Amino acid sequence: MQGMNQPGLLDAPEAELSENLDLPWLVVVHNDPVNLMSYVAMVFRRIFGWTRERAERHMMEVHTKGRSVVWGGGREQAEHYVQQLHSFLLLATLEKSS
Amino acid sequence: MIFERSKNGNFRFSRIHPLLGELLQAIAIDPWERYPEGSMRLLPSPGQSEDLEDLRLDWQDHVQPGLRHHFDLERAVVSEDLACMIQRKGKIPSWTLEISPDHSDAWLTTLNALRLALAEEHRFTEKDLSGKMPSDLETERGLALMQVNFYAFIQECLLQAIEDESGV
């Protein structure tokens, strides 16, 4: 893709966080050299309904660290998010939380 | 080339040089047909770990065909807009392209798909795409790099216009 606080679970809204504490699946977005930074931030805002600041924070994390955890929770919802991210052509994967 | 909002609210690119007009027309090509290797990038795996084997198979059978169909539909919208491009006669003929805001997602997706397929096909690195490397237009690779950068410019114009419209 042409520092941030801990993203993902720790960054989630309170209600979402408490609901997801014991659920082990993470949605991870990986860097690629082609997707535009502004495009990635727009996709995050569209899919997760984030503020511009939060979307840009995760976008920068993808860009600088190579990956960002953008969501954590149940597997079914995680698969749904990965599918949505793929529909916008972002490199996203599902991972089990360690 | 000039980018602006037209009176009817459409996104308008005007005074498009014939060479750039040709590059725009190339957006309508089927990336799976033209860049079969590079197009593998358009349908990535949902995960690499061993315990996701069932999900990978399910993805291949059910999700990826749906995604490909979605990309084809978006490309069809773009093709229709390209077919409506207007040519202005003159010493150097130029083209005008109008895109309805309702079509902007189709454009962003289609441009992105083609850029990703081109970049994968030619193994472009972050350094190649940084804009600091000169494009050698006498080679297929150089021409592809120019295409990727030109399409990125179109994407940036649309993204900025969408951002301005949302007023956020």
Interface residues (C-beta under 8 A of the other chain):
Chain A: Q2 D32 P33 V34 N35 L36 S38 Y39 M42 R52 E79 V82 Q83 H86 S87 F88 L89 L91 A92 T93 L94 E95 K96
Chain B: L42 L43 P44 S45 P46 G47 Q48 S49 D51 L52 L55 V63 L67 H70 L108 T109 N112 A113 R115 L116 A119 F124 T125 E126 D128 L129 S130 V148 A152 Q155 E156 L159 Q160 I162 E163 V168
